[in-house]
């Protein structure tokens, strides 16, 4: 398999209470977010309809962060 390794990058936007999880093997600059079947989760897709990121809305209520 000649695919590059999957690298993850996460960003938390405290003001909007959003956690974004990016998959760094994506090189597309045209990304659109689409609602998923799950509540408060959106899926970012490139022009080839490949998943490039996940957006978790209201993440402080749904995701536990250990310190």
N, CA, C and O atoms as a Tripos MOL2 file, in Angstrom:
@<TRIPOS>MOLECULE
protein
  268   267    67     0     0
PROTEIN
NO_CHARGES

@<TRIPOS>ATOM
      1 N           0.8510   -1.1740    0.0000 N.3       1 UNK1
      2 CA          0.0000    0.0000    0.0000 C.3       1 UNK1
      3 C           0.8940    1.2330    0.0000 C.2       1 UNK1
      4 O           1.7270    1.4010    0.8910 O.2       1 UNK1
      5 N           0.7250    2.0800   -0.9820 N.am      2 UNK2
      6 CA          1.5720    3.2680   -1.1400 C.3       2 UNK2
      7 C           0.9490    4.5240   -0.5640 C.2       2 UNK2
      8 O           1.3880    5.6280   -0.8860 O.2       2 UNK2
      9 N          -0.0560    4.3870    0.2740 N.am      3 UNK3
     10 CA         -0.7040    5.5550    0.8640 C.3       3 UNK3
     11 C           0.1620    6.1240    1.9800 C.2       3 UNK3
     12 O           0.8130    5.3720    2.7050 O.2       3 UNK3
     13 N           0.1730    7.4600    2.1240 N.am      4 UNK4
     14 CA          0.9170    8.0480    3.2440 C.3       4 UNK4
     15 C           0.2240    7.7100    4.5600 C.2       4 UNK4
     16 O          -0.9730    7.4240    4.5750 O.2       4 UNK4
     17 N           0.9720    7.7420    5.6670 N.am      5 UNK5
     18 CA          0.3360    7.4320    6.9510 C.3       5 UNK5
     19 C          -0.7210    8.4680    7.3090 C.2       5 UNK5
     20 O          -0.6240    9.6340    6.9240 O.2       5 UNK5
     21 N          -1.7190    8.0290    8.0440 N.am      6 UNK6
     22 CA         -2.7850    8.9190    8.4840 C.3       6 UNK6
     23 C          -2.2910    9.7240    9.6770 C.2       6 UNK6
     24 O          -1.9000    9.1540   10.6950 O.2       6 UNK6
     25 N          -2.3060   11.0370    9.5550 N.am      7 UNK7
     26 CA         -1.9010   11.9260   10.6380 C.3       7 UNK7
     27 C          -3.1120   12.7280   11.0730 C.2       7 UNK7
     28 O          -3.8230   13.2840   10.2360 O.2       7 UNK7
     29 N          -3.3520   12.7920   12.3590 N.am      8 UNK8
     30 CA         -4.5080   13.5100   12.8880 C.3       8 UNK8
     31 C          -4.0670   14.8080   13.5420 C.2       8 UNK8
     32 O          -3.0210   14.8790   14.1870 O.2       8 UNK8
     33 N          -4.8850   15.8260   13.3610 N.am      9 UNK9
     34 CA         -4.6510   17.1220   14.0070 C.3       9 UNK9
     35 C          -5.9920   17.6070   14.5350 C.2       9 UNK9
     36 O          -6.9790   17.6420   13.8000 O.2       9 UNK9
     37 N          -6.0260   17.9800   15.8060 N.am     10 UNK10
     38 CA         -7.2870   18.4540   16.3790 C.3      10 UNK10
     39 C          -7.1660   19.9120   16.7910 C.2      10 UNK10
     40 O          -6.1010   20.3750   17.1990 O.2      10 UNK10
     41 N          -8.2760   20.6230   16.6780 N.am     11 UNK11
     42 CA         -8.3650   22.0260   17.0800 C.3      11 UNK11
     43 C          -9.6670   22.2160   17.8300 C.2      11 UNK11
     44 O         -10.7300   21.8010   17.3690 O.2      11 UNK11
     45 N          -9.5740   22.8580   19.0090 N.am     12 UNK12
     46 CA        -10.7760   23.1430   19.7860 C.3      12 UNK12
     47 C         -11.0260   24.6430   19.7700 C.2      12 UNK12
     48 O         -10.1430   25.4260   20.1200 O.2      12 UNK12
     49 N         -12.2260   25.0450   19.3650 N.am     13 UNK13
     50 CA        -12.6340   26.4510   19.3490 C.3      13 UNK13
     51 C         -13.5700   26.6640   20.5360 C.2      13 UNK13
     52 O         -14.7530   26.3290   20.4810 O.2      13 UNK13
     53 N         -13.0150   27.2280   21.6080 N.am     14 UNK14
     54 CA        -13.7730   27.3570   22.8580 C.3      14 UNK14
     55 C         -15.0030   28.2440   22.7050 C.2      14 UNK14
     56 O         -16.0550   27.9300   23.2620 O.2      14 UNK14
     57 N         -14.8960   29.3400   21.9660 N.am     15 UNK15
     58 CA        -16.0210   30.2670   21.8020 C.3      15 UNK15
     59 C         -17.2150   29.5640   21.1540 C.2      15 UNK15
     60 O         -18.3590   29.7750   21.5570 O.2      15 UNK15
     61 N         -16.9470   28.7350   20.1570 N.am     16 UNK16
     62 CA        -18.0220   28.0280   19.4400 C.3      16 UNK16
     63 C         -18.2850   26.6370   20.0110 C.2      16 UNK16
     64 O         -19.2300   25.9600   19.6040 O.2      16 UNK16
     65 N         -17.4390   26.2130   20.9600 N.am     17 UNK17
     66 CA        -17.5270   24.8790   21.5520 C.3      17 UNK17
     67 C         -17.5070   23.8070   20.4670 C.2      17 UNK17
     68 O         -18.3540   22.9150   20.4340 O.2      17 UNK17
     69 N         -16.5080   23.9170   19.5730 N.am     18 UNK18
     70 CA        -16.3560   22.9820   18.4590 C.3      18 UNK18
     71 C         -14.9850   22.3180   18.5250 C.2      18 UNK18
     72 O         -13.9690   22.9720   18.7600 O.2      18 UNK18
     73 N         -14.9790   21.0340   18.3160 N.am     19 UNK19
     74 CA        -13.7410   20.2870   18.1770 C.3      19 UNK19
     75 C         -13.6600   19.8230   16.7340 C.2      19 UNK19
     76 O         -14.5710   19.1720   16.2230 O.2      19 UNK19
     77 N         -12.5530   20.1680   16.0840 N.am     20 UNK20
     78 CA        -12.3440   19.7340   14.6940 C.3      20 UNK20
     79 C         -11.1840   18.7550   14.6660 C.2      20 UNK20
     80 O         -10.1210   19.0140   15.2300 O.2      20 UNK20
     81 N         -11.3980   17.6410   14.0130 N.am     21 UNK21
     82 CA        -10.3880   16.6090   13.8740 C.3      21 UNK21
     83 C         -10.0630   16.4810   12.3880 C.2      21 UNK21
     84 O         -10.8820   16.0120   11.5970 O.2      21 UNK21
     85 N          -8.8490   16.9090   12.0220 N.am     22 UNK22
     86 CA         -8.4200   16.9080   10.6210 C.3      22 UNK22
     87 C          -7.5630   15.6860   10.3360 C.2      22 UNK22
     88 O          -6.7740   15.2560   11.1780 O.2      22 UNK22
     89 N          -7.7250   15.1290    9.1380 N.am     23 UNK23
     90 CA         -6.9160   14.0220    8.6580 C.3      23 UNK23
     91 C          -5.8950   14.6080    7.6910 C.2      23 UNK23
     92 O          -6.2680   15.0850    6.6190 O.2      23 UNK23
     93 N          -4.6280   14.5800    8.0460 N.am     24 UNK24
     94 CA         -3.6190   15.3050    7.2890 C.3      24 UNK24
     95 C          -3.1410   14.6280    6.0210 C.2      24 UNK24
     96 O          -2.2250   15.1410    5.3780 O.2      24 UNK24
     97 N          -3.7060   13.5210    5.6360 N.am     25 UNK25
     98 CA         -3.3330   12.9600    4.3450 C.3      25 UNK25
     99 C          -4.1560   13.5820    3.2260 C.2      25 UNK25
    100 O          -4.0630   13.1630    2.0720 O.2      25 UNK25
    101 N          -4.9590   14.5760    3.5670 N.am     26 UNK26
    102 CA         -5.7830   15.2690    2.5760 C.3      26 UNK26
    103 C          -5.0490   16.5030    2.0680 C.2      26 UNK26
    104 O          -4.4510   17.2390    2.8530 O.2      26 UNK26
    105 N          -5.0920   16.7310    0.7620 N.am     27 UNK27
    106 CA         -4.4250   17.8890    0.1800 C.3      27 UNK27
    107 C          -5.3980   18.8500   -0.4880 C.2      27 UNK27
    108 O          -4.9730   19.8440   -1.0750 O.2      27 UNK27
    109 N          -6.6710   18.5760   -0.4110 N.am     28 UNK28
    110 CA         -7.6720   19.4090   -1.0700 C.3      28 UNK28
    111 C          -7.8720   20.7280   -0.3370 C.2      28 UNK28
    112 O          -7.8390   20.7810    0.8930 O.2      28 UNK28
    113 N          -8.0800   21.7950   -1.1110 N.am     29 UNK29
    114 CA         -8.3880   23.0920   -0.5090 C.3      29 UNK29
    115 C          -9.8850   23.3720   -0.5550 C.2      29 UNK29
    116 O         -10.3650   24.2660    0.1410 O.2      29 UNK29
    117 N         -10.6210   22.6290   -1.3570 N.am     30 UNK30
    118 CA        -12.0780   22.7890   -1.4390 C.3      30 UNK30
    119 C         -12.7400   21.7660   -0.5320 C.2      30 UNK30
    120 O         -12.8810   20.5960   -0.8860 O.2      30 UNK30
    121 N         -13.1430   22.2300    0.6490 N.am     31 UNK31
    122 CA        -13.7500   21.3470    1.6320 C.3      31 UNK31
    123 C         -15.1320   21.8710    1.9790 C.2      31 UNK31
    124 O         -15.3080   23.0650    2.2190 O.2      31 UNK31
    125 N         -16.1160   20.9750    2.0060 N.am     32 UNK32
    126 CA        -17.4660   21.3570    2.4120 C.3      32 UNK32
    127 C         -17.8790   20.4890    3.5970 C.2      32 UNK32
    128 O         -17.5630   19.3010    3.6540 O.2      32 UNK32
    129 N         -18.5910   21.1030    4.5410 N.am     33 UNK33
    130 CA        -19.0880   20.3790    5.7050 C.3      33 UNK33
    131 C         -20.5240   19.9470    5.4480 C.2      33 UNK33
    132 O         -21.3490   20.7320    4.9800 O.2      33 UNK33
    133 N         -20.8090   18.6970    5.7580 N.am     34 UNK34
    134 CA        -22.1480   18.1470    5.5960 C.3      34 UNK34
    135 C         -22.6080   17.5690    6.9240 C.2      34 UNK34
    136 O         -21.8130   16.9840    7.6600 O.2      34 UNK34
    137 N         -23.8900   17.7330    7.2320 N.am     35 UNK35
    138 CA        -24.4600   17.1630    8.4560 C.3      35 UNK35
    139 C         -24.3930   15.6420    8.3750 C.2      35 UNK35
    140 O         -24.5860   15.0510    7.3120 O.2      35 UNK35
    141 N         -24.1190   15.0330    9.5000 N.am     36 UNK36
    142 CA        -24.1270   13.5690    9.5540 C.3      36 UNK36
    143 C         -25.4460   13.1010   10.1640 C.2      36 UNK36
    144 O         -26.2780   13.9100   10.5730 O.2      36 UNK36
    145 N         -25.6180   11.8020   10.2150 N.am     37 UNK37
    146 CA        -26.8190   11.2530   10.8410 C.3      37 UNK37
    147 C         -26.7770   11.4240   12.3520 C.2      37 UNK37
    148 O         -27.8190   11.4200   13.0080 O.2      37 UNK37
    149 N         -25.5790   11.5730   12.9070 N.am     38 UNK38
    150 CA        -25.4120   11.7580   14.3490 C.3      38 UNK38
    151 C         -25.6040   13.2240   14.7160 C.2      38 UNK38
    152 O         -25.1680   14.1140   13.9860 O.2      38 UNK38
    153 N         -26.2470   13.4690   15.8300 N.am     39 UNK39
    154 CA        -26.4960   14.8370   16.2880 C.3      39 UNK39
    155 C         -25.1790   15.5520   16.5980 C.2      39 UNK39
    156 O         -24.2930   14.9870   17.2400 O.2      39 UNK39
    157 N         -25.0610   16.7950   16.1390 N.am     40 UNK40
    158 CA        -23.9230   17.6810   16.4140 C.3      40 UNK40
    159 C         -22.5980   17.2150   15.8190 C.2      40 UNK40
    160 O         -21.5350   17.6170   16.2930 O.2      40 UNK40
    161 N         -22.6470   16.3850   14.8030 N.am     41 UNK41
    162 CA        -21.4230   15.9720   14.1200 C.3      41 UNK41
    163 C         -21.5690   16.2910   12.6410 C.2      41 UNK41
    164 O         -22.5600   15.9350   12.0050 O.2      41 UNK41
    165 N         -20.5480   16.9780   12.1020 N.am     42 UNK42
    166 CA        -20.5110   17.2720   10.6710 C.3      42 UNK42
    167 C         -19.2680   16.6260   10.0760 C.2      42 UNK42
    168 O         -18.2570   16.4450   10.7550 O.2      42 UNK42
    169 N         -19.3590   16.2860    8.8120 N.am     43 UNK43
    170 CA        -18.2790   15.6190    8.1080 C.3      43 UNK43
    171 C         -17.7690   16.5490    7.0140 C.2      43 UNK43
    172 O         -18.5480   17.0330    6.1930 O.2      43 UNK43
    173 N         -16.4640   16.7980    7.0020 N.am     44 UNK44
    174 CA        -15.8540   17.6130    5.9520 C.3      44 UNK44
    175 C         -15.4350   16.6910    4.8160 C.2      44 UNK44
    176 O         -14.7900   15.6640    5.0290 O.2      44 UNK44
    177 N         -15.8200   17.0850    3.6010 N.am     45 UNK45
    178 CA        -15.4970   16.2660    2.4400 C.3      45 UNK45
    179 C         -14.8470   17.1310    1.3690 C.2      45 UNK45
    180 O         -15.1860   18.3040    1.2110 O.2      45 UNK45
    181 N         -13.9050   16.5340    0.6340 N.am     46 UNK46
    182 CA        -13.2670   17.2520   -0.4660 C.3      46 UNK46
    183 C         -14.0550   17.0130   -1.7550 C.2      46 UNK46
    184 O         -15.1070   16.3740   -1.7410 O.2      46 UNK46
    185 N         -13.5360   17.5310   -2.8620 N.am     47 UNK47
    186 CA        -14.2340   17.3980   -4.1450 C.3      47 UNK47
    187 C         -14.4050   15.9450   -4.5860 C.2      47 UNK47
    188 O         -15.3400   15.6190   -5.3180 O.2      47 UNK47
    189 N         -13.5000   15.0750   -4.1380 N.am     48 UNK48
    190 CA        -13.5760   13.6560   -4.4930 C.3      48 UNK48
    191 C         -14.4840   12.8860   -3.5370 C.2      48 UNK48
    192 O         -14.5540   11.6590   -3.5970 O.2      48 UNK48
    193 N         -15.1870   13.6150   -2.6460 N.am     49 UNK49
    194 CA        -16.0950   13.0310   -1.6500 C.3      49 UNK49
    195 C         -15.3600   12.1430   -0.6450 C.2      49 UNK49
    196 O         -15.9230   11.1760   -0.1310 O.2      49 UNK49
    197 N         -14.0900   12.4810   -0.3670 N.am     50 UNK50
    198 CA        -13.3230   11.7990    0.6640 C.3      50 UNK50
    199 C         -13.4550   12.5880    1.9610 C.2      50 UNK50
    200 O         -13.4670   13.8190    1.9410 O.2      50 UNK50
    201 N         -13.5540   11.8920    3.0800 N.am     51 UNK51
    202 CA        -13.6530   12.5510    4.3810 C.3      51 UNK51
    203 C         -12.2920   13.1440    4.7310 C.2      51 UNK51
    204 O         -11.2810   12.4420    4.7330 O.2      51 UNK51
    205 N         -12.2770   14.4540    5.0300 N.am     52 UNK52
    206 CA        -11.0270   15.1350    5.3720 C.3      52 UNK52
    207 C         -10.9880   15.6070    6.8170 C.2      52 UNK52
    208 O          -9.9130   15.8820    7.3490 O.2      52 UNK52
    209 N         -12.1540   15.7040    7.4590 N.am     53 UNK53
    210 CA        -12.2070   16.1580    8.8520 C.3      53 UNK53
    211 C         -13.5690   15.8400    9.4430 C.2      53 UNK53
    212 O         -14.5380   15.5820    8.7290 O.2      53 UNK53
    213 N         -13.6120   15.8660   10.7680 N.am     54 UNK54
    214 CA        -14.8690   15.7350   11.5010 C.3      54 UNK54
    215 C         -15.0160   16.9480   12.3990 C.2      54 UNK54
    216 O         -14.0400   17.4020   12.9950 O.2      54 UNK54
    217 N         -16.2180   17.4720   12.5000 N.am     55 UNK55
    218 CA        -16.5270   18.6260   13.3420 C.3      55 UNK55
    219 C         -17.5320   18.1800   14.3950 C.2      55 UNK55
    220 O         -18.6230   17.7100   14.0710 O.2      55 UNK55
    221 N         -17.1490   18.3330   15.6620 N.am     56 UNK56
    222 CA        -18.0150   17.9690   16.7840 C.3      56 UNK56
    223 C         -18.5350   19.2450   17.4200 C.2      56 UNK56
    224 O         -17.7750   19.9620   18.0710 O.2      56 UNK56
    225 N         -19.8150   19.5440   17.2450 N.am     57 UNK57
    226 CA        -20.4430   20.7220   17.8500 C.3      57 UNK57
    227 C         -20.8440   20.3840   19.2850 C.2      57 UNK57
    228 O         -21.0930   19.2230   19.6120 O.2      57 UNK57
    229 N         -20.9050   21.4120   20.1390 N.am     58 UNK58
    230 CA        -21.2380   21.2060   21.5580 C.3      58 UNK58
    231 C         -20.3300   20.1470   22.1770 C.2      58 UNK58
    232 O         -20.7810   19.3050   22.9530 O.2      58 UNK58
    233 N         -19.0610   20.1990   21.8300 N.am     59 UNK59
    234 CA        -18.1450   19.1240   22.2160 C.3      59 UNK59
    235 C         -17.8810   19.0510   23.7100 C.2      59 UNK59
    236 O         -17.5740   17.9730   24.2200 O.2      59 UNK59
    237 N         -17.9890   20.1670   24.4310 N.am     60 UNK60
    238 CA        -17.7240   20.1040   25.8730 C.3      60 UNK60
    239 C         -18.7540   19.2420   26.5960 C.2      60 UNK60
    240 O         -18.4840   18.7380   27.6860 O.2      60 UNK60
    241 N         -19.9190   19.0720   26.0040 N.am     61 UNK61
    242 CA        -20.9640   18.2420   26.6070 C.3      61 UNK61
    243 C         -20.8440   16.7760   26.1950 C.2      61 UNK61
    244 O         -21.4510   15.9010   26.8120 O.2      61 UNK61
    245 N         -20.0590   16.5130   25.1500 N.am     62 UNK62
    246 CA        -20.0530   15.1740   24.5800 C.3      62 UNK62
    247 C         -18.7200   14.4510   24.6820 C.2      62 UNK62
    248 O         -18.6740   13.2240   24.6050 O.2      62 UNK62
    249 N         -17.6280   15.2020   24.8560 N.am     63 UNK63
    250 CA        -16.3030   14.5890   24.8410 C.3      63 UNK63
    251 C         -15.6040   14.8740   26.1610 C.2      63 UNK63
    252 O         -15.5500   16.0180   26.6130 O.2      63 UNK63
    253 N         -15.0780   13.8380   26.7660 N.am     64 UNK64
    254 CA        -14.3490   13.9890   28.0220 C.3      64 UNK64
    255 C         -12.8800   14.2450   27.7170 C.2      64 UNK64
    256 O         -12.2720   13.5260   26.9250 O.2      64 UNK64
    257 N         -12.3130   15.2660   28.3430 N.am     65 UNK65
    258 CA        -10.9020   15.6020   28.1540 C.3      65 UNK65
    259 C         -10.1700   15.3090   29.4550 C.2      65 UNK65
    260 O         -10.5110   15.8660   30.4980 O.2      65 UNK65
    261 N          -9.1530   14.4260   29.4010 N.am     66 UNK66
    262 CA         -8.3910   14.1520   30.6150 C.3      66 UNK66
    263 C          -7.2060   15.0930   30.7140 C.2      66 UNK66
    264 O          -6.5600   15.4250   29.7200 O.2      66 UNK66
    265 N          -6.9420   15.5080   31.9290 N.am     67 UNK67
    266 CA         -5.8270   16.4400   32.1690 C.3      67 UNK67
    267 C          -4.7860   15.7860   33.0250 C.2      67 UNK67
    268 O          -3.7680   16.4030   33.3400 O.2      67 UNK67
@<TRIPOS>BOND
     1     1     2 1
     2     2     3 1
     3     3     4 2
     4     3     5 am
     5     5     6 1
     6     6     7 1
     7     7     8 2
     8     7     9 am
     9     9    10 1
    10    10    11 1
    11    11    12 2
    12    11    13 am
    13    13    14 1
    14    14    15 1
    15    15    16 2
    16    15    17 am
    17    17    18 1
    18    18    19 1
    19    19    20 2
    20    19    21 am
    21    21    22 1
    22    22    23 1
    23    23    24 2
    24    23    25 am
    25    25    26 1
    26    26    27 1
    27    27    28 2
    28    27    29 am
    29    29    30 1
    30    30    31 1
    31    31    32 2
    32    31    33 am
    33    33    34 1
    34    34    35 1
    35    35    36 2
    36    35    37 am
    37    37    38 1
    38    38    39 1
    39    39    40 2
    40    39    41 am
    41    41    42 1
    42    42    43 1
    43    43    44 2
    44    43    45 am
    45    45    46 1
    46    46    47 1
    47    47    48 2
    48    47    49 am
    49    49    50 1
    50    50    51 1
    51    51    52 2
    52    51    53 am
    53    53    54 1
    54    54    55 1
    55    55    56 2
    56    55    57 am
    57    57    58 1
    58    58    59 1
    59    59    60 2
    60    59    61 am
    61    61    62 1
    62    62    63 1
    63    63    64 2
    64    63    65 am
    65    65    66 1
    66    66    67 1
    67    67    68 2
    68    67    69 am
    69    69    70 1
    70    70    71 1
    71    71    72 2
    72    71    73 am
    73    73    74 1
    74    74    75 1
    75    75    76 2
    76    75    77 am
    77    77    78 1
    78    78    79 1
    79    79    80 2
    80    79    81 am
    81    81    82 1
    82    82    83 1
    83    83    84 2
    84    83    85 am
    85    85    86 1
    86    86    87 1
    87    87    88 2
    88    87    89 am
    89    89    90 1
    90    90    91 1
    91    91    92 2
    92    91    93 am
    93    93    94 1
    94    94    95 1
    95    95    96 2
    96    95    97 am
    97    97    98 1
    98    98    99 1
    99    99   100 2
   100    99   101 am
   101   101   102 1
   102   102   103 1
   103   103   104 2
   104   103   105 am
   105   105   106 1
   106   106   107 1
   107   107   108 2
   108   107   109 am
   109   109   110 1
   110   110   111 1
   111   111   112 2
   112   111   113 am
   113   113   114 1
   114   114   115 1
   115   115   116 2
   116   115   117 am
   117   117   118 1
   118   118   119 1
   119   119   120 2
   120   119   121 am
   121   121   122 1
   122   122   123 1
   123   123   124 2
   124   123   125 am
   125   125   126 1
   126   126   127 1
   127   127   128 2
   128   127   129 am
   129   129   130 1
   130   130   131 1
   131   131   132 2
   132   131   133 am
   133   133   134 1
   134   134   135 1
   135   135   136 2
   136   135   137 am
   137   137   138 1
   138   138   139 1
   139   139   140 2
   140   139   141 am
   141   141   142 1
   142   142   143 1
   143   143   144 2
   144   143   145 am
   145   145   146 1
   146   146   147 1
   147   147   148 2
   148   147   149 am
   149   149   150 1
   150   150   151 1
   151   151   152 2
   152   151   153 am
   153   153   154 1
   154   154   155 1
   155   155   156 2
   156   155   157 am
   157   157   158 1
   158   158   159 1
   159   159   160 2
   160   159   161 am
   161   161   162 1
   162   162   163 1
   163   163   164 2
   164   163   165 am
   165   165   166 1
   166   166   167 1
   167   167   168 2
   168   167   169 am
   169   169   170 1
   170   170   171 1
   171   171   172 2
   172   171   173 am
   173   173   174 1
   174   174   175 1
   175   175   176 2
   176   175   177 am
   177   177   178 1
   178   178   179 1
   179   179   180 2
   180   179   181 am
   181   181   182 1
   182   182   183 1
   183   183   184 2
   184   183   185 am
   185   185   186 1
   186   186   187 1
   187   187   188 2
   188   187   189 am
   189   189   190 1
   190   190   191 1
   191   191   192 2
   192   191   193 am
   193   193   194 1
   194   194   195 1
   195   195   196 2
   196   195   197 am
   197   197   198 1
   198   198   199 1
   199   199   200 2
   200   199   201 am
   201   201   202 1
   202   202   203 1
   203   203   204 2
   204   203   205 am
   205   205   206 1
   206   206   207 1
   207   207   208 2
   208   207   209 am
   209   209   210 1
   210   210   211 1
   211   211   212 2
   212   211   213 am
   213   213   214 1
   214   214   215 1
   215   215   216 2
   216   215   217 am
   217   217   218 1
   218   218   219 1
   219   219   220 2
   220   219   221 am
   221   221   222 1
   222   222   223 1
   223   223   224 2
   224   223   225 am
   225   225   226 1
   226   226   227 1
   227   227   228 2
   228   227   229 am
   229   229   230 1
   230   230   231 1
   231   231   232 2
   232   231   233 am
   233   233   234 1
   234   234   235 1
   235   235   236 2
   236   235   237 am
   237   237   238 1
   238   238   239 1
   239   239   240 2
   240   239   241 am
   241   241   242 1
   242   242   243 1
   243   243   244 2
   244   243   245 am
   245   245   246 1
   246   246   247 1
   247   247   248 2
   248   247   249 am
   249   249   250 1
   250   250   251 1
   251   251   252 2
   252   251   253 am
   253   253   254 1
   254   254   255 1
   255   255   256 2
   256   255   257 am
   257   257   258 1
   258   258   259 1
   259   259   260 2
   260   259   261 am
   261   261   262 1
   262   262   263 1
   263   263   264 2
   264   263   265 am
   265   265   266 1
   266   266   267 1
   267   267   268 2
@<TRIPOS>SUBSTRUCTURE
     1 UNK1         2 RESIDUE 1 A UNK
     2 UNK2         6 RESIDUE 1 A UNK
     3 UNK3        10 RESIDUE 1 A UNK
     4 UNK4        14 RESIDUE 1 A UNK
     5 UNK5        18 RESIDUE 1 A UNK
     6 UNK6        22 RESIDUE 1 A UNK
     7 UNK7        26 RESIDUE 1 A UNK
     8 UNK8        30 RESIDUE 1 A UNK
     9 UNK9        34 RESIDUE 1 A UNK
    10 UNK10       38 RESIDUE 1 A UNK
    11 UNK11       42 RESIDUE 1 A UNK
    12 UNK12       46 RESIDUE 1 A UNK
    13 UNK13       50 RESIDUE 1 A UNK
    14 UNK14       54 RESIDUE 1 A UNK
    15 UNK15       58 RESIDUE 1 A UNK
    16 UNK16       62 RESIDUE 1 A UNK
    17 UNK17       66 RESIDUE 1 A UNK
    18 UNK18       70 RESIDUE 1 A UNK
    19 UNK19       74 RESIDUE 1 A UNK
    20 UNK20       78 RESIDUE 1 A UNK
    21 UNK21       82 RESIDUE 1 A UNK
    22 UNK22       86 RESIDUE 1 A UNK
    23 UNK23       90 RESIDUE 1 A UNK
    24 UNK24       94 RESIDUE 1 A UNK
    25 UNK25       98 RESIDUE 1 A UNK
    26 UNK26      102 RESIDUE 1 A UNK
    27 UNK27      106 RESIDUE 1 A UNK
    28 UNK28      110 RESIDUE 1 A UNK
    29 UNK29      114 RESIDUE 1 A UNK
    30 UNK30      118 RESIDUE 1 A UNK
    31 UNK31      122 RESIDUE 1 A UNK
    32 UNK32      126 RESIDUE 1 A UNK
    33 UNK33      130 RESIDUE 1 A UNK
    34 UNK34      134 RESIDUE 1 A UNK
    35 UNK35      138 RESIDUE 1 A UNK
    36 UNK36      142 RESIDUE 1 A UNK
    37 UNK37      146 RESIDUE 1 A UNK
    38 UNK38      150 RESIDUE 1 A UNK
    39 UNK39      154 RESIDUE 1 A UNK
    40 UNK40      158 RESIDUE 1 A UNK
    41 UNK41      162 RESIDUE 1 A UNK
    42 UNK42      166 RESIDUE 1 A UNK
    43 UNK43      170 RESIDUE 1 A UNK
    44 UNK44      174 RESIDUE 1 A UNK
    45 UNK45      178 RESIDUE 1 A UNK
    46 UNK46      182 RESIDUE 1 A UNK
    47 UNK47      186 RESIDUE 1 A UNK
    48 UNK48      190 RESIDUE 1 A UNK
    49 UNK49      194 RESIDUE 1 A UNK
    50 UNK50      198 RESIDUE 1 A UNK
    51 UNK51      202 RESIDUE 1 A UNK
    52 UNK52      206 RESIDUE 1 A UNK
    53 UNK53      210 RESIDUE 1 A UNK
    54 UNK54      214 RESIDUE 1 A UNK
    55 UNK55      218 RESIDUE 1 A UNK
    56 UNK56      222 RESIDUE 1 A UNK
    57 UNK57      226 RESIDUE 1 A UNK
    58 UNK58      230 RESIDUE 1 A UNK
    59 UNK59      234 RESIDUE 1 A UNK
    60 UNK60      238 RESIDUE 1 A UNK
    61 UNK61      242 RESIDUE 1 A UNK
    62 UNK62      246 RESIDUE 1 A UNK
    63 UNK63      250 RESIDUE 1 A UNK
    64 UNK64      254 RESIDUE 1 A UNK
    65 UNK65      258 RESIDUE 1 A UNK
    66 UNK66      262 RESIDUE 1 A UNK
    67 UNK67      266 RESIDUE 1 A UNK
